[in-house]
Amino acid sequence: MRHIWSILCRSSQIDKETNNLSIINVFEQLGITLDQKDHEKKIATVNIPIDYEIVSLWVKDTHGKKEKAEIILEIVDPKGKILKSFMQTGEMPETMRRLRTRFRIQGLGITLPGIYIFVIKIKEDGKRDFRIASEVPLEVQLNIAYKNPTKN
């Protein structure tokens, strides 16, 4: 299977009549505001309650042949640490030429500000190793909300 594109978005919808895909709220940057108390606790990972998806389009070069592959998504922090890993199987029957895959994810663990990379890897049937198909960056900015002390 050949990778065409991958995109990070809030959600996607497939029209039942046309099978067309709508990608909703693509994002390349995420601004997060932490409470001063949370920031001072020096928590290793802050979990952000956000739903999002990685949507990919794959094609096969050979028509009339079934193709199957394992697809892995790794979320990597700015220091190169793998925070989460997800796997799914992609399968294209003989008559299919294109395949869309969607990783639907709840929550994002943030370790520090910077560029997070969503690495998409694939291993086709009959192959030994995974290969990197795509890397999608997400810039995370952290802001600290300082509270004014109350005056008596």
Residue frames as qw, qx, qy, qz and C-alpha x, y, z in Angstrom:
[[0.000, 0.890, 0.456, 0.000, 0.00, 0.00, 0.00],
 [0.416, 0.279, 0.001, 0.866, 1.23, 3.44, -0.86],
 [0.181, -0.658, -0.462, 0.567, 0.59, 6.36, 1.50],
 [0.269, 0.664, 0.362, 0.597, -0.89, 9.47, -0.13],
 [0.045, -0.563, 0.192, -0.803, -1.64, 11.79, 2.80],
 [0.461, -0.461, -0.695, 0.302, -2.39, 11.99, 6.52],
 [0.069, -0.567, -0.009, -0.821, -4.01, 14.83, 8.41],
 [0.228, -0.241, -0.730, 0.598, -4.69, 15.68, 12.05],
 [0.272, -0.394, -0.291, -0.828, -8.20, 16.97, 12.70],
 [0.414, -0.166, 0.524, -0.726, -10.92, 17.22, 15.34],
 [0.653, 0.204, 0.681, -0.260, -13.22, 14.86, 13.43],
 [0.142, 0.206, -0.683, -0.686, -14.19, 13.51, 10.04],
 [0.647, 0.283, 0.496, -0.505, -17.45, 12.36, 8.52],
 [0.119, -0.053, 0.845, 0.518, -18.18, 9.98, 5.65],
 [0.561, 0.206, -0.024, -0.801, -21.29, 10.74, 3.60],
 [0.598, 0.039, 0.789, -0.137, -23.32, 7.51, 3.35],
 [0.685, 0.637, 0.273, -0.224, -24.69, 8.33, -0.11],
 [0.518, 0.817, -0.254, 0.003, -21.52, 9.50, -1.86],
 [0.908, -0.192, -0.084, 0.363, -18.81, 7.97, 0.37],
 [0.336, 0.706, -0.160, 0.602, -17.10, 11.38, 0.32],
 [0.625, -0.356, -0.440, 0.537, -15.03, 12.34, 3.33],
 [0.050, -0.895, -0.030, -0.443, -15.39, 15.66, 5.16],
 [0.628, -0.064, -0.436, 0.641, -12.48, 16.63, 7.38],
 [0.267, -0.884, -0.260, -0.282, -13.47, 19.00, 10.17],
 [0.355, -0.911, 0.196, -0.079, -11.19, 21.44, 12.01],
 [0.827, 0.280, -0.242, 0.422, -7.71, 20.55, 10.83],
 [0.351, -0.928, 0.126, -0.019, -5.15, 21.61, 13.38],
 [0.713, 0.445, -0.315, 0.441, -1.41, 22.18, 13.27],
 [0.164, 0.347, -0.481, 0.788, -1.10, 24.05, 16.56],
 [0.565, -0.595, -0.564, -0.092, -2.65, 23.64, 19.99],
 [0.032, 0.517, -0.365, 0.773, -2.58, 26.28, 22.72],
 [0.646, -0.439, -0.622, 0.060, -3.06, 24.98, 26.25],
 [0.149, -0.673, 0.274, -0.671, -3.53, 27.08, 29.36],
 [0.629, -0.192, -0.698, 0.284, -2.47, 25.51, 32.64],
 [0.473, -0.852, -0.127, -0.185, -3.52, 26.72, 36.05],
 [0.086, 0.770, -0.527, 0.349, -0.56, 28.07, 38.05],
 [0.683, -0.419, 0.522, -0.291, -1.06, 25.35, 40.70],
 [0.958, 0.223, 0.179, -0.003, -0.89, 22.58, 38.08],
 [0.562, 0.725, -0.289, 0.274, 2.26, 24.10, 36.58],
 [0.184, -0.722, 0.550, -0.377, 3.95, 24.34, 39.98],
 [0.888, -0.226, 0.344, -0.204, 3.22, 20.67, 40.73],
 [0.067, 0.589, -0.748, -0.300, 5.68, 19.74, 37.94],
 [0.845, 0.153, 0.450, -0.246, 3.42, 16.95, 36.72],
 [0.411, -0.251, 0.723, 0.496, 5.32, 14.76, 34.21],
 [0.034, 0.244, 0.750, 0.614, 2.36, 14.45, 31.82],
 [0.337, 0.286, 0.325, -0.836, -0.68, 16.69, 31.64],
 [0.244, 0.321, 0.883, 0.242, -3.66, 14.95, 30.06],
 [0.239, 0.206, -0.108, -0.943, -5.69, 17.20, 27.78],
 [0.468, 0.354, 0.776, -0.230, -9.33, 16.08, 27.33],
 [0.361, 0.548, -0.280, -0.701, -9.59, 16.46, 23.56],
 [0.786, 0.262, 0.560, 0.004, -11.06, 14.19, 20.88],
 [0.228, 0.722, -0.417, -0.503, -9.20, 14.11, 17.58],
 [0.919, 0.249, 0.306, 0.001, -8.39, 11.92, 14.59],
 [0.144, -0.516, 0.640, 0.551, -5.55, 11.07, 12.26],
 [0.781, 0.488, 0.296, -0.252, -7.06, 10.40, 8.83],
 [0.248, -0.466, 0.682, 0.506, -4.95, 8.80, 6.08],
 [0.787, 0.503, -0.002, -0.358, -5.45, 7.88, 2.44],
 [0.449, -0.354, 0.774, 0.272, -3.74, 4.82, 0.98],
 [0.735, 0.485, -0.181, -0.437, -3.76, 3.43, -2.56],
 [0.770, -0.176, 0.580, 0.201, -2.62, 0.19, -4.07],
 [0.101, 0.593, -0.527, -0.600, -0.52, 0.08, -7.18],
 [0.064, 0.063, -0.941, -0.325, -1.65, -3.35, -8.33],
 [0.644, 0.017, 0.023, -0.764, -5.30, -3.76, -9.33],
 [0.852, 0.053, -0.415, -0.315, -7.00, -7.11, -8.82],
 [0.596, 0.095, -0.692, 0.396, -4.90, -8.13, -5.85],
 [0.579, -0.762, -0.269, -0.108, -5.94, -8.13, -2.19],
 [0.394, 0.443, -0.447, 0.671, -3.65, -6.13, 0.11],
 [0.653, -0.699, -0.284, -0.061, -3.51, -6.17, 3.88],
 [0.432, 0.436, -0.404, 0.679, -1.27, -4.31, 6.30],
 [0.502, -0.637, -0.453, 0.371, -0.80, -3.44, 9.95],
 [0.179, 0.713, 0.020, 0.678, -0.75, 0.30, 10.59],
 [0.550, -0.464, -0.447, 0.532, 0.74, 1.84, 13.73],
 [0.026, 0.859, 0.054, 0.509, 0.32, 5.39, 14.99],
 [0.634, -0.288, -0.388, 0.603, 2.88, 6.64, 17.52],
 [0.086, -0.961, -0.099, -0.242, 2.60, 9.96, 19.35],
 [0.737, 0.010, -0.208, 0.643, 6.10, 11.29, 20.03],
 [0.249, -0.919, -0.180, 0.248, 6.90, 14.25, 22.30],
 [0.290, 0.931, -0.217, 0.048, 9.48, 16.99, 21.50],
 [0.312, -0.679, 0.664, -0.002, 12.25, 14.99, 23.23],
 [0.445, 0.333, -0.779, -0.290, 11.56, 11.88, 21.12],
 [0.237, -0.035, 0.886, -0.397, 9.71, 9.90, 23.80],
 [0.344, -0.242, -0.745, -0.518, 6.84, 7.73, 22.50],
 [0.340, -0.140, 0.441, -0.819, 3.83, 8.70, 24.61],
 [0.734, 0.203, 0.478, -0.438, 1.17, 6.44, 23.06],
 [0.052, 0.244, -0.832, -0.497, 0.95, 3.82, 20.35],
 [0.704, 0.282, 0.368, -0.537, -2.14, 2.57, 18.51],
 [0.111, -0.198, 0.864, 0.450, -2.52, -0.19, 15.92],
 [0.704, 0.380, 0.319, -0.507, -5.14, -1.14, 13.34],
 [0.518, 0.036, 0.759, 0.393, -5.37, -3.35, 10.27],
 [0.395, 0.566, -0.142, -0.710, -5.93, -1.94, 6.81],
 [0.507, 0.092, 0.835, 0.194, -7.35, -4.23, 4.15],
 [0.406, 0.488, -0.228, -0.738, -8.11, -3.62, 0.48],
 [0.778, 0.224, 0.582, -0.075, -10.06, -6.34, -1.39],
 [0.551, 0.115, 0.585, 0.583, -9.23, -7.09, -5.02],
 [0.228, 0.725, 0.512, 0.400, -11.71, -4.54, -6.39],
 [0.258, -0.937, -0.150, 0.183, -10.75, -1.66, -4.07],
 [0.616, 0.530, -0.076, 0.578, -8.11, 0.88, -5.15],
 [0.022, 0.571, -0.298, 0.764, -8.20, 3.33, -2.22],
 [0.602, -0.467, -0.621, 0.184, -8.44, 2.97, 1.53],
 [0.129, -0.711, 0.194, -0.664, -9.04, 5.58, 4.19],
 [0.609, -0.266, -0.657, 0.356, -7.97, 4.85, 7.73],
 [0.241, -0.747, 0.042, -0.618, -9.00, 6.82, 10.78],
 [0.477, -0.125, -0.683, 0.538, -7.45, 6.66, 14.22],
 [0.351, -0.744, -0.201, -0.532, -10.00, 8.18, 16.60],
 [0.530, 0.023, -0.580, 0.618, -8.30, 9.19, 19.83],
 [0.412, -0.842, -0.245, -0.249, -9.54, 10.57, 23.14],
 [0.579, -0.786, 0.104, 0.190, -7.10, 12.61, 25.18],
 [0.632, 0.624, -0.239, 0.392, -3.60, 13.89, 24.54],
 [0.727, -0.571, -0.094, 0.370, -0.75, 13.62, 27.02],
 [0.319, 0.870, -0.146, 0.346, 1.49, 16.70, 27.05],
 [0.809, -0.296, -0.202, 0.465, 4.96, 16.51, 28.59],
 [0.324, -0.504, 0.053, 0.799, 6.36, 19.90, 27.52],
 [0.441, 0.788, 0.075, -0.422, 5.79, 22.61, 24.92],
 [0.164, -0.473, 0.698, 0.512, 7.15, 22.04, 21.42],
 [0.592, 0.304, -0.482, -0.569, 6.56, 19.96, 18.31],
 [0.668, -0.063, 0.707, -0.225, 4.81, 16.62, 18.79],
 [0.297, 0.336, -0.713, -0.540, 5.05, 14.15, 15.92],
 [0.824, 0.118, 0.395, -0.388, 2.31, 11.69, 14.95],
 [0.018, 0.450, -0.820, -0.353, 4.27, 8.91, 13.22],
 [0.875, 0.218, 0.137, -0.411, 2.32, 6.59, 10.91],
 [0.120, -0.443, 0.865, 0.203, 4.05, 3.26, 10.22],
 [0.860, 0.225, -0.042, -0.455, 2.95, 0.39, 8.00],
 [0.255, -0.342, 0.896, 0.127, 3.89, -3.26, 7.61],
 [0.708, 0.241, -0.320, -0.581, 2.38, -5.03, 4.61],
 [0.944, -0.096, 0.283, -0.141, 1.62, -8.75, 4.64],
 [0.906, 0.317, -0.007, 0.282, 4.74, -10.70, 3.83],
 [0.288, 0.727, -0.318, 0.536, 7.09, -7.98, 5.10],
 [0.649, -0.190, -0.580, 0.454, 9.15, -8.30, 8.27],
 [0.314, -0.264, -0.316, 0.856, 9.46, -4.71, 9.40],
 [0.111, 0.882, 0.414, -0.197, 7.37, -1.58, 9.75],
 [0.435, 0.200, 0.180, 0.859, 8.35, 1.43, 7.66],
 [0.021, 0.530, 0.306, -0.791, 7.49, 5.06, 8.29],
 [0.322, 0.586, 0.645, 0.370, 4.74, 6.20, 5.91],
 [0.029, 0.771, 0.177, 0.612, 4.21, 9.72, 7.27],
 [0.398, -0.290, -0.495, 0.716, 4.98, 12.12, 10.10],
 [0.091, -0.783, -0.386, -0.480, 2.39, 14.75, 11.04],
 [0.331, 0.071, -0.447, 0.828, 3.61, 17.58, 13.32],
 [0.321, -0.813, -0.435, -0.217, 1.58, 19.36, 16.00],
 [0.260, 0.380, -0.359, 0.812, 2.95, 22.45, 17.72],
 [0.517, -0.663, -0.539, 0.050, 1.91, 22.62, 21.38],
 [0.132, 0.515, -0.241, 0.812, 2.14, 25.94, 23.21],
 [0.491, -0.508, -0.650, 0.281, 1.74, 26.06, 26.99],
 [0.060, -0.611, 0.056, -0.788, 0.48, 29.18, 28.74],
 [0.354, -0.244, -0.740, 0.516, 0.35, 29.58, 32.51],
 [0.274, -0.732, -0.335, -0.527, -2.70, 31.27, 34.07],
 [0.320, 0.021, -0.570, 0.757, -1.48, 33.16, 37.11],
 [0.310, -0.753, -0.556, -0.165, -4.14, 34.11, 39.61],
 [0.029, 0.622, -0.226, 0.749, -4.06, 37.43, 41.38],
 [0.286, -0.165, -0.788, 0.520, -3.84, 37.10, 45.16],
 [0.252, -0.759, -0.539, -0.262, -7.05, 38.13, 46.88],
 [0.142, 0.369, -0.299, 0.869, -6.94, 41.41, 48.72],
 [0.338, -0.520, -0.736, 0.270, -8.45, 41.72, 52.19]]
